[in-house]
């Protein structure tokens, strides 16, 4: 659906070269909600703008629905862009035009008939819940309503791809959730592929299927959202995950651990499919006394992510056999020392 092959982007500023993207390779499947997260200056906005060639890569290829954008002539590129809608952080609405007129702009540019424009605009305003605001002006709307207008306008030409550049960063948390719910509805209703730029991992957690983590113009990690949350591979990814899923053991738990002089403590990731039977198996088959000392859980896409701290008490042989069993189930554990 969307494929980037070794894409680099260099900006020249006063005889200096600024490398915004370094050999980015990425594949986004049709119908995905794909998140790109990173700190400011990581290259996220530059990356998303290469997908519709608002930023032409210095090198590399961008393929959208099998078409290599760099090889298209101006008219062909203009036609390809009609299939790629885009919404922005600050809405980009024309203040002197009504809400109806703002949404109608792409259709007017396509020289659609007046009745067709009316029907399509009202269909979209109804879809985003603003059918009663058609004759209002942007200044009369809240931030969330303005973004809904931006979304309706981006959908006007029936695109198969929707690019969202920090689309919720100017909104309060409650309004952000309602806009994310709308984007999820768009994805499910129209099977539109959505690419979302964000700096908040909560947005990735709530809506995205897959995620790429960017740093210094490079993708440092990519994968299914649930896998990245469960087992982040890169330290920067881990820091993002920890803003949503707290992976540190509270100091009060160490106080409890100090009182248990025998046995060992281990920390293991929590997964529905394997962890649910682990405690009973360690107890029944390996003759260990197992206590759950601490657990931190968070729900993501109907799955649970988190970790548990277990206290294992038994003979040296039984303990080692139990640990070997945990390893054999592909659960990465680490021993936790009693002192902080």
LOKOL-384343 format. One line per field, with one value per atom (N, C-alpha, C): residue number from 1; residue in one letter; atom name; x, y, z. Coordinates in steps of 0.2 Angstrom, whole numbers. Example, Ala and Ser with C-alpha at 12.3 -4.5 7.8 and 13.67 -1.06 7.14 Angstrom:
% residues 2
i = 1:1:1:2:2:2
aa = a:a:a:s:s:s
at = N:CA:C:N:CA:C
c1 = 66:62:66:64:68:64
c2 = -28:-22:-16:-11:-5:0
c3 = 39:39:39:35:36:39
This chain:
% residues 340
i = 1:1:1:2:2:2:3:3:3:4:4:4:5:5:5:6:6:6:7:7:7:8:8:8:9:9:9:10:10:10:11:11:11:12:12:12:13:13:13:14:14:14:15:15:15:16:16:16:17:17:17:18:18:18:19:19:19:20:20:20:21:21:21:22:22:22:23:23:23:24:24:24:25:25:25:26:26:26:27:27:27:28:28:28:29:29:29:30:30:30:31:31:31:32:32:32:33:33:33:34:34:34:35:35:35:36:36:36:37:37:37:38:38:38:39:39:39:40:40:40:41:41:41:42:42:42:43:43:43:44:44:44:45:45:45:46:46:46:47:47:47:48:48:48:49:49:49:50:50:50:51:51:51:52:52:52:53:53:53:54:54:54:55:55:55:56:56:56:57:57:57:58:58:58:59:59:59:60:60:60:61:61:61:62:62:62:63:63:63:64:64:64:65:65:65:66:66:66:67:67:67:68:68:68:69:69:69:70:70:70:71:71:71:72:72:72:73:73:73:74:74:74:75:75:75:76:76:76:77:77:77:78:78:78:79:79:79:80:80:80:81:81:81:82:82:82:83:83:83:84:84:84:85:85:85:86:86:86:87:87:87:88:88:88:89:89:89:90:90:90:91:91:91:92:92:92:93:93:93:94:94:94:95:95:95:96:96:96:97:97:97:98:98:98:99:99:99:100:100:100:101:101:101:102:102:102:103:103:103:104:104:104:105:105:105:106:106:106:107:107:107:108:108:108:109:109:109:110:110:110:111:111:111:112:112:112:113:113:113:114:114:114:115:115:115:116:116:116:117:117:117:118:118:118:119:119:119:120:120:120:121:121:121:122:122:122:123:123:123:124:124:124:125:125:125:126:126:126:127:127:127:128:128:128:129:129:129:130:130:130:131:131:131:132:132:132:133:133:133:134:134:134:135:135:135:136:136:136:137:137:137:138:138:138:139:139:139:140:140:140:141:141:141:142:142:142:143:143:143:144:144:144:145:145:145:146:146:146:147:147:147:148:148:148:149:149:149:150:150:150:151:151:151:152:152:152:153:153:153:154:154:154:155:155:155:156:156:156:157:157:157:158:158:158:159:159:159:160:160:160:161:161:161:162:162:162:163:163:163:164:164:164:165:165:165:166:166:166:167:167:167:168:168:168:169:169:169:170:170:170:171:171:171:172:172:172:173:173:173:174:174:174:175:175:175:176:176:176:177:177:177:178:178:178:179:179:179:180:180:180:181:181:181:182:182:182:183:183:183:184:184:184:185:185:185:186:186:186:187:187:187:188:188:188:189:189:189:190:190:190:191:191:191:192:192:192:193:193:193:194:194:194:195:195:195:196:196:196:197:197:197:198:198:198:199:199:199:200:200:200:201:201:201:202:202:202:203:203:203:204:204:204:205:205:205:206:206:206:207:207:207:208:208:208:209:209:209:210:210:210:211:211:211:212:212:212:213:213:213:214:214:214:215:215:215:216:216:216:217:217:217:218:218:218:219:219:219:220:220:220:221:221:221:222:222:222:223:223:223:224:224:224:225:225:225:226:226:226:227:227:227:228:228:228:229:229:229:230:230:230:231:231:231:232:232:232:233:233:233:234:234:234:235:235:235:236:236:236:237:237:237:238:238:238:239:239:239:240:240:240:241:241:241:242:242:242:243:243:243:244:244:244:245:245:245:246:246:246:247:247:247:248:248:248:249:249:249:250:250:250:251:251:251:252:252:252:253:253:253:254:254:254:255:255:255:256:256:256:257:257:257:258:258:258:259:259:259:260:260:260:261:261:261:262:262:262:263:263:263:264:264:264:265:265:265:266:266:266:267:267:267:268:268:268:269:269:269:270:270:270:271:271:271:272:272:272:273:273:273:274:274:274:275:275:275:276:276:276:277:277:277:278:278:278:279:279:279:280:280:280:281:281:281:282:282:282:283:283:283:284:284:284:285:285:285:286:286:286:287:287:287:288:288:288:289:289:289:290:290:290:291:291:291:292:292:292:293:293:293:294:294:294:295:295:295:296:296:296:297:297:297:298:298:298:299:299:299:300:300:300:301:301:301:302:302:302:303:303:303:304:304:304:305:305:305:306:306:306:307:307:307:308:308:308:309:309:309:310:310:310:311:311:311:312:312:312:313:313:313:314:314:314:315:315:315:316:316:316:317:317:317:318:318:318:319:319:319:320:320:320:321:321:321:322:322:322:323:323:323:324:324:324:325:325:325:326:326:326:327:327:327:328:328:328:329:329:329:330:330:330:331:331:331:332:332:332:333:333:333:334:334:334:335:335:335:336:336:336:337:337:337:338:338:338:339:339:339:340:340:340
aa = x:x:x:x:x:x:x:x:x:x:x:x:x:x:x:x:x:x:x:x:x:x:x:x:x:x:x:x:x:x:x:x:x:x:x:x:x:x:x:x:x:x:x:x:x:x:x:x:x:x:x:x:x:x:x:x:x:x:x:x:x:x:x:x:x:x:x:x:x:x:x:x:x:x:x:x:x:x:x:x:x:x:x:x:x:x:x:x:x:x:x:x:x:x:x:x:x:x:x:x:x:x:x:x:x:x:x:x:x:x:x:x:x:x:x:x:x:x:x:x:x:x:x:x:x:x:x:x:x:x:x:x:x:x:x:x:x:x:x:x:x:x:x:x:x:x:x:x:x:x:x:x:x:x:x:x:x:x:x:x:x:x:x:x:x:x:x:x:x:x:x:x:x:x:x:x:x:x:x:x:x:x:x:x:x:x:x:x:x:x:x:x:x:x:x:x:x:x:x:x:x:x:x:x:x:x:x:x:x:x:x:x:x:x:x:x:x:x:x:x:x:x:x:x:x:x:x:x:x:x:x:x:x:x:x:x:x:x:x:x:x:x:x:x:x:x:x:x:x:x:x:x:x:x:x:x:x:x:x:x:x:x:x:x:x:x:x:x:x:x:x:x:x:x:x:x:x:x:x:x:x:x:x:x:x:x:x:x:x:x:x:x:x:x:x:x:x:x:x:x:x:x:x:x:x:x:x:x:x:x:x:x:x:x:x:x:x:x:x:x:x:x:x:x:x:x:x:x:x:x:x:x:x:x:x:x:x:x:x:x:x:x:x:x:x:x:x:x:x:x:x:x:x:x:x:x:x:x:x:x:x:x:x:x:x:x:x:x:x:x:x:x:x:x:x:x:x:x:x:x:x:x:x:x:x:x:x:x:x:x:x:x:x:x:x:x:x:x:x:x:x:x:x:x:x:x:x:x:x:x:x:x:x:x:x:x:x:x:x:x:x:x:x:x:x:x:x:x:x:x:x:x:x:x:x:x:x:x:x:x:x:x:x:x:x:x:x:x:x:x:x:x:x:x:x:x:x:x:x:x:x:x:x:x:x:x:x:x:x:x:x:x:x:x:x:x:x:x:x:x:x:x:x:x:x:x:x:x:x:x:x:x:x:x:x:x:x:x:x:x:x:x:x:x:x:x:x:x:x:x:x:x:x:x:x:x:x:x:x:x:x:x:x:x:x:x:x:x:x:x:x:x:x:x:x:x:x:x:x:x:x:x:x:x:x:x:x:x:x:x:x:x:x:x:x:x:x:x:x:x:x:x:x:x:x:x:x:x:x:x:x:x:x:x:x:x:x:x:x:x:x:x:x:x:x:x:x:x:x:x:x:x:x:x:x:x:x:x:x:x:x:x:x:x:x:x:x:x:x:x:x:x:x:x:x:x:x:x:x:x:x:x:x:x:x:x:x:x:x:x:x:x:x:x:x:x:x:x:x:x:x:x:x:x:x:x:x:x:x:x:x:x:x:x:x:x:x:x:x:x:x:x:x:x:x:x:x:x:x:x:x:x:x:x:x:x:x:x:x:x:x:x:x:x:x:x:x:x:x:x:x:x:x:x:x:x:x:x:x:x:x:x:x:x:x:x:x:x:x:x:x:x:x:x:x:x:x:x:x:x:x:x:x:x:x:x:x:x:x:x:x:x:x:x:x:x:x:x:x:x:x:x:x:x:x:x:x:x:x:x:x:x:x:x:x:x:x:x:x:x:x:x:x:x:x:x:x:x:x:x:x:x:x:x:x:x:x:x:x:x:x:x:x:x:x:x:x:x:x:x:x:x:x:x:x:x:x:x:x:x:x:x:x:x:x:x:x:x:x:x:x:x:x:x:x:x:x:x:x:x:x:x:x:x:x:x:x:x:x:x:x:x:x:x:x:x:x:x:x:x:x:x:x:x:x:x:x:x:x:x:x:x:x:x:x:x:x:x:x:x:x:x:x:x:x:x:x:x:x:x:x:x:x:x:x:x:x:x:x:x:x:x:x:x:x:x:x:x:x:x:x:x:x:x:x:x:x:x:x:x:x:x:x:x:x:x:x:x:x:x:x:x:x:x:x:x:x:x:x:x:x:x:x:x:x:x:x:x:x:x:x:x:x:x:x:x:x:x:x:x:x:x:x:x:x:x:x:x:x:x:x:x:x:x:x:x:x:x:x:x:x:x:x:x:x:x:x:x:x:x:x:x:x:x:x:x:x:x:x:x:x:x:x:x:x:x:x:x:x:x:x:x:x:x:x:x:x:x:x:x:x:x:x:x:x:x:x:x:x:x:x:x:x:x:x:x:x:x:x:x
at = N:CA:C:N:CA:C:N:CA:C:N:CA:C:N:CA:C:N:CA:C:N:CA:C:N:CA:C:N:CA:C:N:CA:C:N:CA:C:N:CA:C:N:CA:C:N:CA:C:N:CA:C:N:CA:C:N:CA:C:N:CA:C:N:CA:C:N:CA:C:N:CA:C:N:CA:C:N:CA:C:N:CA:C:N:CA:C:N:CA:C:N:CA:C:N:CA:C:N:CA:C:N:CA:C:N:CA:C:N:CA:C:N:CA:C:N:CA:C:N:CA:C:N:CA:C:N:CA:C:N:CA:C:N:CA:C:N:CA:C:N:CA:C:N:CA:C:N:CA:C:N:CA:C:N:CA:C:N:CA:C:N:CA:C:N:CA:C:N:CA:C:N:CA:C:N:CA:C:N:CA:C:N:CA:C:N:CA:C:N:CA:C:N:CA:C:N:CA:C:N:CA:C:N:CA:C:N:CA:C:N:CA:C:N:CA:C:N:CA:C:N:CA:C:N:CA:C:N:CA:C:N:CA:C:N:CA:C:N:CA:C:N:CA:C:N:CA:C:N:CA:C:N:CA:C:N:CA:C:N:CA:C:N:CA:C:N:CA:C:N:CA:C:N:CA:C:N:CA:C:N:CA:C:N:CA:C:N:CA:C:N:CA:C:N:CA:C:N:CA:C:N:CA:C:N:CA:C:N:CA:C:N:CA:C:N:CA:C:N:CA:C:N:CA:C:N:CA:C:N:CA:C:N:CA:C:N:CA:C:N:CA:C:N:CA:C:N:CA:C:N:CA:C:N:CA:C:N:CA:C:N:CA:C:N:CA:C:N:CA:C:N:CA:C:N:CA:C:N:CA:C:N:CA:C:N:CA:C:N:CA:C:N:CA:C:N:CA:C:N:CA:C:N:CA:C:N:CA:C:N:CA:C:N:CA:C:N:CA:C:N:CA:C:N:CA:C:N:CA:C:N:CA:C:N:CA:C:N:CA:C:N:CA:C:N:CA:C:N:CA:C:N:CA:C:N:CA:C:N:CA:C:N:CA:C:N:CA:C:N:CA:C:N:CA:C:N:CA:C:N:CA:C:N:CA:C:N:CA:C:N:CA:C:N:CA:C:N:CA:C:N:CA:C:N:CA:C:N:CA:C:N:CA:C:N:CA:C:N:CA:C:N:CA:C:N:CA:C:N:CA:C:N:CA:C:N:CA:C:N:CA:C:N:CA:C:N:CA:C:N:CA:C:N:CA:C:N:CA:C:N:CA:C:N:CA:C:N:CA:C:N:CA:C:N:CA:C:N:CA:C:N:CA:C:N:CA:C:N:CA:C:N:CA:C:N:CA:C:N:CA:C:N:CA:C:N:CA:C:N:CA:C:N:CA:C:N:CA:C:N:CA:C:N:CA:C:N:CA:C:N:CA:C:N:CA:C:N:CA:C:N:CA:C:N:CA:C:N:CA:C:N:CA:C:N:CA:C:N:CA:C:N:CA:C:N:CA:C:N:CA:C:N:CA:C:N:CA:C:N:CA:C:N:CA:C:N:CA:C:N:CA:C:N:CA:C:N:CA:C:N:CA:C:N:CA:C:N:CA:C:N:CA:C:N:CA:C:N:CA:C:N:CA:C:N:CA:C:N:CA:C:N:CA:C:N:CA:C:N:CA:C:N:CA:C:N:CA:C:N:CA:C:N:CA:C:N:CA:C:N:CA:C:N:CA:C:N:CA:C:N:CA:C:N:CA:C:N:CA:C:N:CA:C:N:CA:C:N:CA:C:N:CA:C:N:CA:C:N:CA:C:N:CA:C:N:CA:C:N:CA:C:N:CA:C:N:CA:C:N:CA:C:N:CA:C:N:CA:C:N:CA:C:N:CA:C:N:CA:C:N:CA:C:N:CA:C:N:CA:C:N:CA:C:N:CA:C:N:CA:C:N:CA:C:N:CA:C:N:CA:C:N:CA:C:N:CA:C:N:CA:C:N:CA:C:N:CA:C:N:CA:C:N:CA:C:N:CA:C:N:CA:C:N:CA:C:N:CA:C:N:CA:C:N:CA:C:N:CA:C:N:CA:C:N:CA:C:N:CA:C:N:CA:C:N:CA:C:N:CA:C:N:CA:C:N:CA:C:N:CA:C:N:CA:C:N:CA:C:N:CA:C:N:CA:C:N:CA:C:N:CA:C:N:CA:C:N:CA:C:N:CA:C:N:CA:C:N:CA:C:N:CA:C:N:CA:C:N:CA:C:N:CA:C:N:CA:C:N:CA:C:N:CA:C:N:CA:C:N:CA:C:N:CA:C:N:CA:C:N:CA:C:N:CA:C:N:CA:C:N:CA:C:N:CA:C:N:CA:C:N:CA:C:N:CA:C:N:CA:C:N:CA:C:N:CA:C:N:CA:C:N:CA:C:N:CA:C:N:CA:C:N:CA:C:N:CA:C:N:CA:C:N:CA:C:N:CA:C:N:CA:C:N:CA:C:N:CA:C:N:CA:C:N:CA:C:N:CA:C:N:CA:C:N:CA:C:N:CA:C:N:CA:C:N:CA:C:N:CA:C:N:CA:C:N:CA:C:N:CA:C:N:CA:C:N:CA:C:N:CA:C:N:CA:C:N:CA:C:N:CA:C:N:CA:C:N:CA:C:N:CA:C:N:CA:C:N:CA:C
c1 = 4:0:4:8:13:20:25:32:37:41:47:53:57:64:70:73:80:79:73:72:76:79:83:81:81:80:85:88:93:90:90:89:95:95:101:99:103:101:108:109:115:121:122:128:129:124:124:119:121:116:113:107:103:100:102:99:93:87:81:79:80:79:85:86:92:90:90:89:83:77:71:68:67:63:57:51:45:39:35:30:24:18:12:7:3:-2:-8:-12:-19:-23:-27:-31:-28:-22:-18:-20:-20:-19:-11:-7:0:3:6:8:16:18:25:26:30:31:38:40:46:46:52:53:53:52:52:59:59:65:67:63:65:64:60:59:53:48:41:37:37:33:36:43:46:44:44:43:36:31:24:23:27:26:29:33:36:31:26:21:17:15:12:16:22:27:27:24:24:32:35:43:45:49:52:58:59:65:71:77:83:86:84:86:81:80:76:69:65:59:53:47:41:36:33:28:21:16:9:5:2:-3:1:7:11:14:13:15:21:27:33:32:31:29:34:41:46:46:43:43:37:32:26:27:24:23:19:19:15:8:5:-2:-4:1:0:0:5:6:0:-2:-8:-14:-15:-20:-19:-13:-11:-12:-11:-12:-20:-24:-31:-33:-29:-31:-28:-24:-21:-23:-28:-30:-25:-26:-21:-25:-24:-26:-20:-21:-15:-17:-11:-12:-16:-16:-19:-25:-27:-34:-33:-30:-29:-36:-41:-47:-47:-51:-52:-57:-54:-59:-65:-64:-69:-74:-73:-78:-82:-88:-92:-89:-92:-90:-91:-97:-99:-94:-92:-88:-81:-79:-72:-72:-77:-77:-77:-81:-82:-76:-71:-65:-62:-61:-58:-62:-69:-74:-75:-74:-75:-69:-63:-57:-57:-61:-62:-68:-71:-76:-82:-84:-90:-96:-101:-108:-110:-114:-116:-120:-125:-129:-124:-120:-115:-111:-109:-105:-109:-115:-120:-121:-122:-124:-118:-112:-106:-104:-104:-102:-107:-114:-118:-118:-116:-115:-109:-103:-97:-99:-102:-104:-108:-112:-117:-112:-108:-103:-99:-97:-92:-96:-103:-107:-108:-107:-108:-113:-118:-122:-126:-127:-130:-125:-119:-114:-112:-116:-114:-113:-118:-117:-114:-111:-106:-99:-96:-89:-84:-78:-73:-72:-73:-72:-78:-83:-89:-88:-83:-82:-76:-77:-72:-66:-60:-55:-56:-60:-62:-66:-71:-76:-72:-67:-63:-59:-56:-53:-57:-64:-68:-70:-70:-71:-65:-59:-53:-53:-56:-56:-61:-67:-72:-69:-66:-63:-58:-54:-49:-52:-58:-62:-66:-66:-71:-70:-63:-62:-61:-64:-64:-57:-52:-45:-45:-40:-39:-34:-30:-25:-27:-26:-27:-20:-17:-11:-13:-11:-13:-6:-5:1:0:1:0:-7:-12:-19:-22:-20:-23:-19:-13:-9:-11:-16:-18:-25:-27:-33:-32:-38:-38:-39:-37:-38:-44:-50:-56:-58:-56:-58:-53:-47:-42:-46:-48:-51:-57:-61:-67:-65:-59:-56:-53:-50:-47:-52:-58:-64:-66:-67:-69:-64:-58:-53:-53:-55:-55:-62:-67:-73:-72:-68:-67:-63:-58:-54:-59:-63:-67:-73:-75:-81:-79:-73:-71:-64:-62:-55:-50:-50:-45:-38:-33:-26:-25:-23:-22:-14:-11:-4:-4:-2:-3:4:6:11:10:14:12:18:18:23:21:14:11:10:13:12:5:1:-6:-10:-9:-12:-11:-4:-2:-6:-6:-10:-17:-20:-28:-30:-26:-29:-25:-18:-14:-13:-13:-11:-4:0:7:10:17:20:28:30:37:40:45:48:54:54:59:64:70:75:81:82:87:87:80:79:80:80:80:74:72:67:72:71:75:71:64:61:54:51:45:42:35:32:24:21:14:14:9:9:9:6:5:12:16:23:28:27:32:30:24:23:25:24:26:34:37:45:48:49:52:60:62:69:74:72:77:76:81:80:75:75:71:64:63:56:53:58:56:54:57:55:48:47:40:35:36:32:30:36:35:31:29:25:17:16:10:9:14:14:20:19:24:27:34:38:42:42:47:43:47:44:44:38:38:43:45:50:46:40:36:36:37:37:44:49:56:56:52:51:48:43:40:45:49:54:59:61:66:64:58:55:55:56:56:63:66:73:75:71:72:69:71:69:72:69:71:65:66:61:63:58:59:54:55:51:50:43:42:36:37:31:25:19:13:10:8:4:-1:-7:-13:-12:-9:-9:-4:1:6:6:5:6:1:-5:-11:-10:-7:-6:1:5:12:12:9:9:7:1:-1:4:7:12:18:21:27:25:19:17:16:12:10:16:19:24:31:32:39:40:34:34:37:35:37:32:33:28:29:24:24:19:22:17:18:13:13:14:20:21:19:19:17:15:10:8:6:8:6:3:-3:-7:-10:-10:-13:-16:-22:-26:-24:-22:-21:-24:-29:-32:-34:-38:-41:-36:-30:-25:-22:-18:-15:-8:-5:2:4:10:12:17:19:23:21:24:23:30:30:35:33:36:35:40:38:43:42:48:48:52:49:52:52:58:59:66:67:74:78:84:89:87:86:85:78:73:66:66:69:69:73:78:82:77:74:70:64:61:56:58:64:66:68:70:71:64:59:52:50:51:49:53:59:63:60:59:56:50:46:40:41:47:49:47:47:46:52:54:60:60:63:63:69:69:75:75:80:80:80:76:76:79:84:87:83:84:80:82:88:89:88:86:84:90
c2 = -6:0:6:7:13:10:11:8:14:14:19:15:16:12:17:16:20:27:30:37:42:46:52:58:63:70:75:79:84:91:95:102:106:111:115:122:124:131:134:140:144:140:136:132:126:125:119:114:108:103:100:99:97:90:85:78:77:77:76:69:65:58:54:48:44:37:36:29:26:29:26:21:15:10:8:8:7:4:-1:-3:-3:0:1:-2:-7:-11:-7:-9:-6:-8:-2:-3:-2:-1:-1:6:7:13:13:17:16:23:22:27:28:35:37:41:39:43:45:50:53:59:61:68:73:80:85:85:86:86:79:74:67:66:70:69:67:66:63:67:74:78:77:77:77:70:65:58:58:60:60:64:69:73:70:65:62:57:55:50:53:60:63:68:68:72:79:81:88:90:84:85:79:81:77:74:67:65:66:67:69:62:57:50:45:39:34:34:29:29:29:32:32:29:23:20:20:22:22:18:13:9:7:5:2:8:14:19:23:23:27:34:38:45:49:47:51:51:45:44:48:50:53:60:62:69:73:79:84:82:81:80:73:68:62:62:66:67:70:75:79:74:69:64:60:58:53:56:62:66:66:66:66:60:55:49:49:54:55:61:60:66:68:74:76:81:80:84:87:93:96:98:100:102:108:113:119:120:114:114:117:123:126:127:130:132:139:140:147:151:156:159:163:165:169:165:158:154:150:148:144:137:133:126:122:123:120:122:128:130:127:127:124:117:113:106:105:110:109:111:114:116:111:105:100:98:98:96:102:108:114:114:112:112:106:101:95:97:103:105:100:98:94:98:95:98:100:106:109:104:100:96:90:88:83:85:92:95:95:98:98:92:87:80:77:78:75:79:85:89:88:87:86:79:74:67:67:71:71:75:80:84:80:76:72:66:64:58:61:67:69:73:73:76:83:86:94:96:92:94:100:102:108:114:113:119:121:119:120:127:131:139:143:140:143:144:149:150:147:146:143:146:153:156:154:152:150:143:139:132:131:126:124:120:119:116:109:105:99:99:104:104:106:111:113:107:103:97:92:92:87:90:97:100:98:99:97:90:85:78:77:81:80:83:88:91:86:83:78:72:70:64:66:72:75:71:69:66:59:56:48:46:48:46:39:35:28:29:35:36:43:43:49:50:56:57:62:61:65:68:74:77:80:77:80:82:78:81:82:80:81:85:87:90:97:100:106:106:99:98:96:97:94:87:83:76:73:76:73:74:80:81:77:76:71:64:62:55:55:60:60:60:64:64:57:54:48:43:43:39:39:46:47:44:45:42:34:31:24:22:26:25:25:30:31:25:23:17:11:10:4:4:10:11:11:15:16:12:8:4:9:15:20:19:19:18:25:25:31:30:36:37:42:41:46:48:54:57:59:57:59:59:63:63:60:58:55:48:43:36:34:38:37:36:41:41:34:32:26:20:20:15:14:20:20:18:20:19:15:15:12:4:1:-6:-7:-3:-4:3:3:9:9:15:16:21:20:25:28:35:39:42:43:47:49:55:58:56:57:55:48:44:36:33:27:23:18:18:14:8:8:2:2:-4:-4:-11:-11:-17:-16:-22:-22:-18:-14:-10:-14:-19:-24:-26:-28:-31:-26:-20:-14:-13:-13:-11:-17:-23:-28:-29:-28:-29:-24:-18:-13:-15:-14:-16:-11:-5:1:5:8:12:18:21:27:24:19:16:14:12:10:16:22:28:30:29:31:26:20:15:17:19:20:26:30:36:33:27:24:18:13:7:8:9:10:3:3:-3:-3:2:2:0:-4:-7:-1:0:5:4:9:8:4:5:1:-6:-8:-16:-18:-14:-16:-17:-13:-14:-21:-23:-29:-35:-34:-39:-40:-35:-35:-40:-40:-44:-52:-53:-60:-62:-65:-67:-72:-77:-83:-83:-87:-87:-82:-81:-76:-72:-66:-62:-62:-62:-62:-57:-53:-49:-52:-53:-56:-52:-51:-48:-52:-48:-51:-52:-58:-59:-64:-62:-66:-74:-75:-82:-87:-84:-88:-87:-81:-79:-82:-83:-84:-91:-96:-103:-103:-98:-99:-100:-97:-97:-104:-106:-113:-119:-118:-123:-123:-117:-117:-120:-119:-122:-129:-132:-139:-143:-141:-146:-145:-139:-138:-137:-138:-138:-132:-126:-119:-116:-112:-108:-101:-99:-93:-88:-82:-76:-71:-68:-62:-56:-53:-47:-41:-40:-34:-35:-32:-32:-25:-24:-18:-20:-18:-20:-14:-15:-10:-13:-11:-14:-11:-14:-12:-16:-14:-17:-24:-24:-31:-36:-33:-37:-34:-37:-34:-34:-28:-27:-25:-28:-26:-31:-31:-36:-38:-43:-45:-47:-46:-48:-54:-59:-65:-67:-70:-72:-80:-83:-90:-93:-98:-101:-108:-111:-119:-121:-127:-129:-126:-126:-124:-127:-134:-138:-136:-136:-134:-127:-123:-116:-115:-118:-118:-122:-127:-130:-126:-122:-118:-112:-109:-104:-106:-112:-115:-116:-118:-119:-112:-106:-100:-98:-99:-98:-102:-108:-112:-110:-106:-103:-96:-94:-88:-82:-83:-77:-74:-68:-65:-63:-66:-64:-61:-57:-55:-55:-57:-57:-50:-49:-43:-43:-39:-39:-36:-38:-35:-28:-25:-18:-14:-8:-4:-2
c3 = 0:0:0:5:6:7:3:4:3:8:7:7:2:1:1:7:8:7:10:9:13:10:14:12:16:15:18:13:16:14:19:18:18:13:13:16:21:25:25:21:22:21:16:14:19:23:28:26:27:25:32:32:38:36:38:36:41:38:41:41:36:36:33:36:35:33:26:24:27:27:29:25:27:24:28:25:29:24:27:23:28:25:28:24:28:24:23:18:17:23:25:31:37:38:44:47:54:57:60:56:57:61:67:71:70:69:69:75:80:86:87:90:91:94:97:100:95:96:92:88:82:78:76:77:75:68:64:57:55:60:59:54:54:49:42:42:36:32:37:34:31:35:33:26:25:19:13:14:8:5:9:7:2:2:-3:-7:-6:-10:-9:-3:-1:0:2:3:-2:-7:-12:-9:-8:-5:-9:-6:-9:-12:-9:-12:-10:-13:-11:-15:-14:-17:-13:-15:-11:-16:-14:-18:-15:-18:-15:-20:-17:-22:-28:-27:-33:-37:-36:-41:-37:-41:-38:-40:-34:-35:-39:-38:-41:-48:-51:-58:-62:-58:-60:-63:-68:-71:-67:-67:-63:-63:-68:-69:-65:-67:-63:-56:-54:-46:-43:-47:-44:-43:-48:-48:-42:-41:-36:-29:-28:-22:-20:-25:-24:-19:-20:-16:-9:-7:-1:3:8:12:17:20:25:30:36:42:46:48:51:59:62:69:70:66:67:62:59:55:48:47:41:37:41:38:36:31:28:33:36:41:38:32:29:25:25:22:27:26:30:31:35:36:30:27:21:15:15:9:10:17:18:16:17:16:8:5:-2:-7:-4:-8:-13:-10:-15:-20:-19:-24:-29:-27:-32:-36:-33:-38:-43:-41:-46:-51:-50:-54:-54:-48:-47:-48:-50:-51:-44:-44:-38:-33:-36:-32:-29:-33:-31:-25:-26:-20:-14:-15:-9:-5:-9:-6:-3:-6:-3:4:3:9:15:14:19:22:17:19:24:23:27:34:33:39:44:41:45:48:45:47:53:53:58:63:63:68:68:62:62:56:55:50:52:58:60:60:58:58:51:46:39:37:40:39:44:49:53:50:54:52:57:55:59:66:67:73:78:75:80:83:81:82:88:91:96:92:96:92:90:94:91:85:85:80:73:74:68:66:70:67:64:66:63:56:55:48:44:47:43:41:45:43:38:38:33:26:26:20:17:22:19:16:18:15:9:7:2:-5:-7:-13:-13:-7:-6:-7:-3:-3:0:-1:2:7:8:13:16:23:27:31:30:34:39:45:51:54:53:56:63:68:75:75:73:72:79:84:91:96:94:99:101:98:100:104:105:108:116:120:127:126:132:132:130:132:131:123:121:114:109:112:108:107:113:113:108:107:103:95:94:87:86:90:89:88:91:90:83:81:74:69:70:65:65:71:71:67:68:64:57:55:47:45:49:47:46:51:51:45:44:39:32:31:24:22:27:26:24:26:24:28:25:28:32:38:42:44:43:45:50:56:62:64:65:68:75:80:87:91:97:101:108:108:114:113:117:117:118:122:123:117:112:105:102:102:99:102:108:112:111:110:109:102:97:90:85:86:81:81:75:74:75:71:71:72:74:76:74:72:70:75:78:83:79:79:76:81:79:82:78:78:74:66:64:57:55:59:58:62:59:62:66:73:77:80:78:80:77:75:72:73:73:75:77:78:81:87:88:94:101:101:107:108:103:104:106:103:106:113:115:122:127:124:129:129:124:124:120:122:118:117:111:110:111:110:110:117:120:126:125:119:118:117:114:114:121:125:132:136:135:138:136:130:127:131:131:133:141:144:152:153:148:149:150:147:147:152:151:155:160:166:171:173:171:172:178:182:188:194:198:204:210:213:218:224:227:233:239:239:245:244:238:236:239:238:240:248:251:259:260:257:258:256:251:249:254:257:263:268:269:275:273:267:265:263:268:268:264:263:259:252:248:241:236:230:226:223:220:217:210:205:198:195:190:187:180:178:171:168:161:157:158:158:158:151:150:143:145:142:143:142:136:134:138:141:144:152:154:161:165:163:166:170:167:170:173:173:175:183:187:194:196:194:196:194:188:185:190:191:196:202:205:211:211:206:206:203:198:195:197:200:202:210:213:221:224:220:223:226:232:234:230:227:223:225:227:228:223:221:217:222:222:226:223:217:213:206:204:197:194:188:185:178:177:171:167:160:156:150:148:143:136:131:124:119:115:110:112:118:120:123:124:127:133:137:143:143:145:145:152:154:161:163:170:172:179:182:188:192:198:203:207:206:209:214:220:225:225:223:222:228:232:238:237:237:236:237:235:235:229:230:224:218:218:212:209:213:211:208:211:209:202:201:194:189:191:186:184:189:188:183:184:180:173:172:166:162:166:163:160:164:162:155:155:149:143:144:139:136:140:137:134:133:129:133:140:144:147:146:148:155:160:167:169:174:177:185:188:195:198:203:207:213:215:221:226:232:238:239:239:240:234:235:229:226
